[in-house]
Amino acid sequence: MSQPDPLLAKILSGISDTAIPFAQLWQLLTRLGFNEHIRGGHYIFTKQGVEEILNLQHHNGKAKAYQIKLVRAVILKYQLGTKNEPSL
């Protein structure tokens, strides 16, 4: 049985939204199947079957807290990273 992703658990817990390294968030979204496009300092993540477009920037190497909340909402809405994740 695979181990749960510690970063995913940290994001879902909501207790440290200001302490998430942007590089780790980028890796998590990539593992969850998001496609990335870069426009200047904006990292735009899209995924087939997900209506929301995640437009993220970093500040001093950390993800912005309000954007972590947006990512958490999308992960919960679509049950991403879980066994119940719908296959596309």
ROMI-114397 format. One record per residue: chain; x, y, z of N, C-alpha, C in turn; residue number from 1; residue in one letter. Coordinates in steps of 0.2 Angstrom, whole numbers, padded with zeros to 4 digits, always signed. Atoms other than C-alpha are relative to their C-alpha. Layout:
<recs>
<rec kette="A" n_east="X" n_north="Y" n_up="Z" ca_east="X" ca_north="Y" ca_up="Z" c_east="X" c_north="Y" c_up="Z" nr="NUM" rest="a"/>
...
</recs>
This chain:
<recs>
<rec kette="A" n_east="+0004" n_north="-0006" n_up="+0000" ca_east="+0000" ca_north="+0000" ca_up="+0000" c_east="+0004" c_north="+0006" c_up="+0000" nr="1" rest="m"/>
<rec kette="A" n_east="-0004" n_north="-0006" n_up="+0001" ca_east="+0007" ca_north="+0017" ca_up="-0005" c_east="-0001" c_north="+0005" c_up="+0006" nr="2" rest="s"/>
<rec kette="A" n_east="+0000" n_north="-0005" n_up="-0006" ca_east="+0011" ca_north="+0030" ca_up="+0009" c_east="-0004" c_north="+0006" c_up="-0003" nr="3" rest="q"/>
<rec kette="A" n_east="+0004" n_north="-0007" n_up="+0002" ca_east="+0000" ca_north="+0046" ca_up="+0009" c_east="+0006" c_north="+0005" c_up="-0001" nr="4" rest="p"/>
<rec kette="A" n_east="-0005" n_north="-0005" n_up="+0002" ca_east="+0009" ca_north="+0061" ca_up="+0002" c_east="+0000" c_north="+0005" c_up="+0006" nr="5" rest="d"/>
<rec kette="A" n_east="+0000" n_north="-0005" n_up="-0006" ca_east="+0015" ca_north="+0072" ca_up="+0017" c_east="-0002" c_north="+0007" c_up="-0002" nr="6" rest="p"/>
<rec kette="A" n_east="+0002" n_north="-0007" n_up="+0002" ca_east="+0013" ca_north="+0088" ca_up="+0007" c_east="-0007" c_north="+0001" c_up="-0001" nr="7" rest="l"/>
<rec kette="A" n_east="+0007" n_north="+0000" n_up="+0001" ca_east="-0004" ca_north="+0084" ca_up="+0002" c_east="-0004" c_north="+0000" c_up="+0007" nr="8" rest="l"/>
<rec kette="A" n_east="+0003" n_north="+0000" n_up="-0007" ca_east="-0009" ca_north="+0080" ca_up="+0020" c_east="+0001" c_north="+0007" c_up="+0003" nr="9" rest="a"/>
<rec kette="A" n_east="-0001" n_north="-0007" n_up="-0003" ca_east="-0001" ca_north="+0097" ca_up="+0026" c_east="-0004" c_north="+0005" c_up="-0003" nr="10" rest="k"/>
<rec kette="A" n_east="+0005" n_north="-0005" n_up="+0003" ca_east="-0011" ca_north="+0107" ca_up="+0013" c_east="-0007" c_north="-0002" c_up="+0002" nr="11" rest="i"/>
<rec kette="A" n_east="+0007" n_north="+0001" n_up="-0002" ca_east="-0027" ca_north="+0098" ca_up="+0017" c_east="-0001" c_north="+0002" c_up="+0008" nr="12" rest="l"/>
<rec kette="A" n_east="+0001" n_north="-0002" n_up="-0007" ca_east="-0024" ca_north="+0101" ca_up="+0036" c_east="-0001" c_north="+0007" c_up="+0001" nr="13" rest="s"/>
<rec kette="A" n_east="+0001" n_north="-0008" n_up="-0001" ca_east="-0024" ca_north="+0120" ca_up="+0033" c_east="+0004" c_north="+0003" c_up="+0006" nr="14" rest="g"/>
<rec kette="A" n_east="-0003" n_north="-0003" n_up="-0006" ca_east="-0012" ca_north="+0123" ca_up="+0048" c_east="+0006" c_north="+0004" c_up="-0002" nr="15" rest="i"/>
<rec kette="A" n_east="-0006" n_north="-0004" n_up="+0001" ca_east="+0003" ca_north="+0130" ca_up="+0039" c_east="+0000" c_north="+0002" c_up="-0008" nr="16" rest="s"/>
<rec kette="A" n_east="+0001" n_north="-0003" n_up="+0007" ca_east="-0003" ca_north="+0139" ca_up="+0023" c_east="+0006" c_north="+0004" c_up="-0002" nr="17" rest="d"/>
<rec kette="A" n_east="-0005" n_north="-0005" n_up="+0002" ca_east="+0011" ca_north="+0151" ca_up="+0024" c_east="+0007" c_north="-0003" c_up="+0000" nr="18" rest="t"/>
<rec kette="A" n_east="-0006" n_north="+0003" n_up="+0000" ca_east="+0025" ca_north="+0138" ca_up="+0025" c_east="+0001" c_north="-0005" c_up="-0005" nr="19" rest="a"/>
<rec kette="A" n_east="-0001" n_north="+0004" n_up="+0006" ca_east="+0023" ca_north="+0129" ca_up="+0009" c_east="+0005" c_north="+0002" c_up="-0005" nr="20" rest="i"/>
<rec kette="A" n_east="-0005" n_north="-0002" n_up="+0005" ca_east="+0038" ca_north="+0130" ca_up="-0002" c_east="-0003" c_north="-0001" c_up="-0007" nr="21" rest="p"/>
<rec kette="A" n_east="+0003" n_north="+0000" n_up="+0007" ca_east="+0033" ca_north="+0134" ca_up="-0020" c_east="+0002" c_north="-0006" c_up="-0004" nr="22" rest="f"/>
<rec kette="A" n_east="-0003" n_north="+0005" n_up="+0004" ca_east="+0044" ca_north="+0121" ca_up="-0028" c_east="-0004" c_north="-0007" c_up="+0002" nr="23" rest="a"/>
<rec kette="A" n_east="+0004" n_north="+0006" n_up="-0002" ca_east="+0035" ca_north="+0107" ca_up="-0018" c_east="-0007" c_north="+0000" c_up="-0002" nr="24" rest="q"/>
<rec kette="A" n_east="+0007" n_north="-0001" n_up="+0002" ca_east="+0018" ca_north="+0114" ca_up="-0022" c_east="+0000" c_north="-0002" c_up="-0008" nr="25" rest="l"/>
<rec kette="A" n_east="+0000" n_north="+0001" n_up="+0008" ca_east="+0023" ca_north="+0114" ca_up="-0041" c_east="+0001" c_north="-0008" c_up="-0001" nr="26" rest="w"/>
<rec kette="A" n_east="-0001" n_north="+0007" n_up="+0001" ca_east="+0029" ca_north="+0096" ca_up="-0039" c_east="-0007" c_north="-0004" c_up="+0002" nr="27" rest="q"/>
<rec kette="A" n_east="+0006" n_north="+0004" n_up="-0002" ca_east="+0013" ca_north="+0090" ca_up="-0030" c_east="-0006" c_north="+0001" c_up="-0006" nr="28" rest="l"/>
<rec kette="A" n_east="+0005" n_north="-0001" n_up="+0005" ca_east="+0002" ca_north="+0098" ca_up="-0044" c_east="+0002" c_north="-0004" c_up="-0006" nr="29" rest="l"/>
<rec kette="A" n_east="-0002" n_north="+0004" n_up="+0005" ca_east="+0012" ca_north="+0090" ca_up="-0057" c_east="-0001" c_north="-0008" c_up="+0001" nr="30" rest="t"/>
<rec kette="A" n_east="+0002" n_north="+0007" n_up="-0002" ca_east="+0010" ca_north="+0073" ca_up="-0048" c_east="-0007" c_north="-0001" c_up="-0001" nr="31" rest="r"/>
<rec kette="A" n_east="+0008" n_north="+0001" n_up="+0001" ca_east="-0009" ca_north="+0076" ca_up="-0048" c_east="-0002" c_north="+0001" c_up="-0007" nr="32" rest="l"/>
<rec kette="A" n_east="+0002" n_north="+0001" n_up="+0007" ca_east="-0009" ca_north="+0077" ca_up="-0067" c_east="-0001" c_north="+0007" c_up="-0003" nr="33" rest="g"/>
<rec kette="A" n_east="+0001" n_north="-0006" n_up="+0003" ca_east="-0009" ca_north="+0096" ca_up="-0069" c_east="+0005" c_north="+0002" c_up="-0005" nr="34" rest="f"/>
<rec kette="A" n_east="-0005" n_north="-0002" n_up="+0006" ca_east="-0001" ca_north="+0104" ca_up="-0085" c_east="+0001" c_north="+0007" c_up="+0002" nr="35" rest="n"/>
<rec kette="A" n_east="-0002" n_north="-0007" n_up="-0002" ca_east="+0009" ca_north="+0120" ca_up="-0082" c_east="+0002" c_north="+0004" c_up="-0006" nr="36" rest="e"/>
<rec kette="A" n_east="-0002" n_north="-0005" n_up="+0005" ca_east="+0011" ca_north="+0135" ca_up="-0092" c_east="+0003" c_north="+0006" c_up="+0004" nr="37" rest="h"/>
<rec kette="A" n_east="-0003" n_north="-0006" n_up="-0004" ca_east="+0022" ca_north="+0150" ca_up="-0087" c_east="-0001" c_north="+0006" c_up="-0004" nr="38" rest="i"/>
<rec kette="A" n_east="+0001" n_north="-0007" n_up="+0003" ca_east="+0018" ca_north="+0168" ca_up="-0091" c_east="+0003" c_north="+0005" c_up="+0005" nr="39" rest="r"/>
<rec kette="A" n_east="-0004" n_north="-0005" n_up="-0005" ca_east="+0031" ca_north="+0180" ca_up="-0083" c_east="+0001" c_north="-0004" c_up="+0006" nr="40" rest="g"/>
<rec kette="A" n_east="-0001" n_north="+0003" n_up="-0006" ca_east="+0030" ca_north="+0176" ca_up="-0065" c_east="-0006" c_north="-0004" c_up="+0002" nr="41" rest="g"/>
<rec kette="A" n_east="+0006" n_north="+0004" n_up="-0001" ca_east="+0014" ca_north="+0167" ca_up="-0066" c_east="+0000" c_north="-0007" c_up="-0002" nr="42" rest="h"/>
<rec kette="A" n_east="+0000" n_north="+0007" n_up="+0002" ca_east="+0013" ca_north="+0148" ca_up="-0066" c_east="-0008" c_north="-0002" c_up="+0000" nr="43" rest="y"/>
<rec kette="A" n_east="+0007" n_north="+0001" n_up="+0001" ca_east="-0004" ca_north="+0143" ca_up="-0073" c_east="-0001" c_north="-0008" c_up="-0001" nr="44" rest="i"/>
<rec kette="A" n_east="+0001" n_north="+0007" n_up="-0001" ca_east="-0010" ca_north="+0125" ca_up="-0069" c_east="-0007" c_north="-0002" c_up="-0003" nr="45" rest="f"/>
<rec kette="A" n_east="+0006" n_north="+0003" n_up="+0003" ca_east="-0024" ca_north="+0116" ca_up="-0079" c_east="+0000" c_north="-0007" c_up="+0000" nr="46" rest="t"/>
<rec kette="A" n_east="+0001" n_north="+0007" n_up="+0001" ca_east="-0031" ca_north="+0099" ca_up="-0079" c_east="-0006" c_north="-0002" c_up="-0003" nr="47" rest="k"/>
<rec kette="A" n_east="+0006" n_north="+0002" n_up="+0003" ca_east="-0043" ca_north="+0090" ca_up="-0089" c_east="-0005" c_north="-0002" c_up="+0005" nr="48" rest="q"/>
<rec kette="A" n_east="+0005" n_north="+0002" n_up="-0004" ca_east="-0059" ca_north="+0088" ca_up="-0080" c_east="-0001" c_north="+0005" c_up="+0006" nr="49" rest="g"/>
<rec kette="A" n_east="+0000" n_north="-0005" n_up="-0005" ca_east="-0055" ca_north="+0102" ca_up="-0068" c_east="-0002" c_north="+0007" c_up="-0003" nr="50" rest="v"/>
<rec kette="A" n_east="+0002" n_north="-0007" n_up="+0002" ca_east="-0065" ca_north="+0119" ca_up="-0071" c_east="+0005" c_north="+0005" c_up="+0001" nr="51" rest="e"/>
<rec kette="A" n_east="-0004" n_north="-0006" n_up="-0002" ca_east="-0054" ca_north="+0130" ca_up="-0061" c_east="+0007" c_north="+0000" c_up="-0003" nr="52" rest="e"/>
<rec kette="A" n_east="-0007" n_north="-0001" n_up="+0003" ca_east="-0037" ca_north="+0137" ca_up="-0068" c_east="+0003" c_north="+0003" c_up="+0006" nr="53" rest="i"/>
<rec kette="A" n_east="-0004" n_north="-0003" n_up="-0006" ca_east="-0024" ca_north="+0139" ca_up="-0054" c_east="+0006" c_north="+0004" c_up="-0003" nr="54" rest="l"/>
<rec kette="A" n_east="-0005" n_north="-0005" n_up="+0002" ca_east="-0014" ca_north="+0154" ca_up="-0057" c_east="+0004" c_north="+0002" c_up="+0006" nr="55" rest="n"/>
<rec kette="A" n_east="-0004" n_north="-0001" n_up="-0006" ca_east="+0000" ca_north="+0154" ca_up="-0044" c_east="+0007" c_north="+0004" c_up="-0001" nr="56" rest="l"/>
<rec kette="A" n_east="-0006" n_north="-0003" n_up="+0000" ca_east="+0015" ca_north="+0165" ca_up="-0040" c_east="+0003" c_north="-0002" c_up="+0007" nr="57" rest="q"/>
<rec kette="A" n_east="-0003" n_north="+0001" n_up="-0006" ca_east="+0028" ca_north="+0163" ca_up="-0027" c_east="+0003" c_north="+0007" c_up="+0003" nr="58" rest="h"/>
<rec kette="A" n_east="-0003" n_north="-0006" n_up="-0004" ca_east="+0035" ca_north="+0176" ca_up="-0014" c_east="+0006" c_north="-0003" c_up="+0004" nr="59" rest="h"/>
<rec kette="A" n_east="-0006" n_north="+0003" n_up="-0004" ca_east="+0053" ca_north="+0172" ca_up="-0008" c_east="+0000" c_north="-0007" c_up="+0001" nr="60" rest="n"/>
<rec kette="A" n_east="-0001" n_north="+0007" n_up="+0000" ca_east="+0052" ca_north="+0154" ca_up="-0013" c_east="-0006" c_north="-0004" c_up="+0003" nr="61" rest="g"/>
<rec kette="A" n_east="+0006" n_north="+0003" n_up="-0003" ca_east="+0035" ca_north="+0151" ca_up="-0004" c_east="-0006" c_north="+0001" c_up="-0004" nr="62" rest="k"/>
<rec kette="A" n_east="+0006" n_north="-0001" n_up="+0004" ca_east="+0018" ca_north="+0149" ca_up="-0011" c_east="-0004" c_north="+0005" c_up="+0005" nr="63" rest="a"/>
<rec kette="A" n_east="+0004" n_north="-0005" n_up="-0004" ca_east="+0006" ca_north="+0163" ca_up="-0006" c_east="-0006" c_north="-0004" c_up="+0003" nr="64" rest="k"/>
<rec kette="A" n_east="+0005" n_north="+0003" n_up="-0004" ca_east="-0006" ca_north="+0158" ca_up="+0008" c_east="-0007" c_north="-0001" c_up="-0004" nr="65" rest="a"/>
<rec kette="A" n_east="+0006" n_north="+0000" n_up="+0003" ca_east="-0022" ca_north="+0163" ca_up="-0002" c_east="+0000" c_north="-0005" c_up="-0006" nr="66" rest="y"/>
<rec kette="A" n_east="+0000" n_north="+0005" n_up="+0005" ca_east="-0017" ca_north="+0152" ca_up="-0016" c_east="+0000" c_north="-0007" c_up="+0002" nr="67" rest="q"/>
<rec kette="A" n_east="+0000" n_north="+0007" n_up="-0003" ca_east="-0014" ca_north="+0137" ca_up="-0005" c_east="-0007" c_north="-0002" c_up="+0001" nr="68" rest="i"/>
<rec kette="A" n_east="+0007" n_north="+0001" n_up="-0001" ca_east="-0032" ca_north="+0139" ca_up="+0000" c_east="-0004" c_north="-0002" c_up="-0006" nr="69" rest="k"/>
<rec kette="A" n_east="+0003" n_north="+0002" n_up="+0006" ca_east="-0037" ca_north="+0139" ca_up="-0018" c_east="+0001" c_north="-0007" c_up="-0002" nr="70" rest="l"/>
<rec kette="A" n_east="-0002" n_north="+0007" n_up="+0001" ca_east="-0027" ca_north="+0123" ca_up="-0021" c_east="-0004" c_north="-0005" c_up="+0004" nr="71" rest="v"/>
<rec kette="A" n_east="+0004" n_north="+0004" n_up="-0005" ca_east="-0035" ca_north="+0115" ca_up="-0006" c_east="-0007" c_north="-0001" c_up="-0002" nr="72" rest="r"/>
<rec kette="A" n_east="+0007" n_north="+0000" n_up="+0002" ca_east="-0052" ca_north="+0119" ca_up="-0012" c_east="-0001" c_north="-0004" c_up="-0006" nr="73" rest="a"/>
<rec kette="A" n_east="+0001" n_north="+0004" n_up="+0006" ca_east="-0049" ca_north="+0111" ca_up="-0029" c_east="+0002" c_north="-0007" c_up="+0001" nr="74" rest="v"/>
<rec kette="A" n_east="-0001" n_north="+0007" n_up="-0001" ca_east="-0041" ca_north="+0096" ca_up="-0022" c_east="-0006" c_north="-0003" c_up="+0004" nr="75" rest="i"/>
<rec kette="A" n_east="+0006" n_north="+0003" n_up="-0004" ca_east="-0056" ca_north="+0093" ca_up="-0010" c_east="-0006" c_north="-0001" c_up="-0005" nr="76" rest="l"/>
<rec kette="A" n_east="+0006" n_north="+0001" n_up="+0005" ca_east="-0069" ca_north="+0097" ca_up="-0024" c_east="+0000" c_north="-0006" c_up="-0004" nr="77" rest="k"/>
<rec kette="A" n_east="-0001" n_north="+0005" n_up="+0005" ca_east="-0062" ca_north="+0085" ca_up="-0036" c_east="+0003" c_north="-0007" c_up="+0003" nr="78" rest="y"/>
<rec kette="A" n_east="-0003" n_north="+0006" n_up="-0003" ca_east="-0055" ca_north="+0072" ca_up="-0023" c_east="+0007" c_north="-0002" c_up="-0003" nr="79" rest="q"/>
<rec kette="A" n_east="-0006" n_north="+0002" n_up="+0003" ca_east="-0038" ca_north="+0073" ca_up="-0031" c_east="+0005" c_north="-0003" c_up="+0005" nr="80" rest="l"/>
<rec kette="A" n_east="-0005" n_north="+0003" n_up="-0004" ca_east="-0024" ca_north="+0062" ca_up="-0024" c_east="-0003" c_north="-0005" c_up="+0005" nr="81" rest="g"/>
<rec kette="A" n_east="+0003" n_north="+0005" n_up="-0004" ca_east="-0037" ca_north="+0050" ca_up="-0016" c_east="-0002" c_north="-0006" c_up="-0005" nr="82" rest="t"/>
<rec kette="A" n_east="+0003" n_north="+0006" n_up="+0004" ca_east="-0043" ca_north="+0033" ca_up="-0021" c_east="-0006" c_north="+0001" c_up="-0004" nr="83" rest="k"/>
<rec kette="A" n_east="+0006" n_north="-0002" n_up="+0003" ca_east="-0059" ca_north="+0041" ca_up="-0025" c_east="+0000" c_north="+0004" c_up="-0006" nr="84" rest="n"/>
<rec kette="A" n_east="-0001" n_north="-0005" n_up="+0005" ca_east="-0052" ca_north="+0052" ca_up="-0038" c_east="-0003" c_north="-0003" c_up="-0007" nr="85" rest="e"/>
<rec kette="A" n_east="+0003" n_north="+0003" n_up="+0006" ca_east="-0062" ca_north="+0050" ca_up="-0054" c_east="+0005" c_north="-0001" c_up="-0006" nr="86" rest="p"/>
<rec kette="A" n_east="-0004" n_north="+0001" n_up="+0006" ca_east="-0053" ca_north="+0043" ca_up="-0069" c_east="-0003" c_north="+0004" c_up="-0006" nr="87" rest="s"/>
<rec kette="A" n_east="+0002" n_north="-0004" n_up="+0005" ca_east="-0053" ca_north="+0054" ca_up="-0084" c_east="+0001" c_north="-0004" c_up="-0007" nr="88" rest="l"/>
</recs>
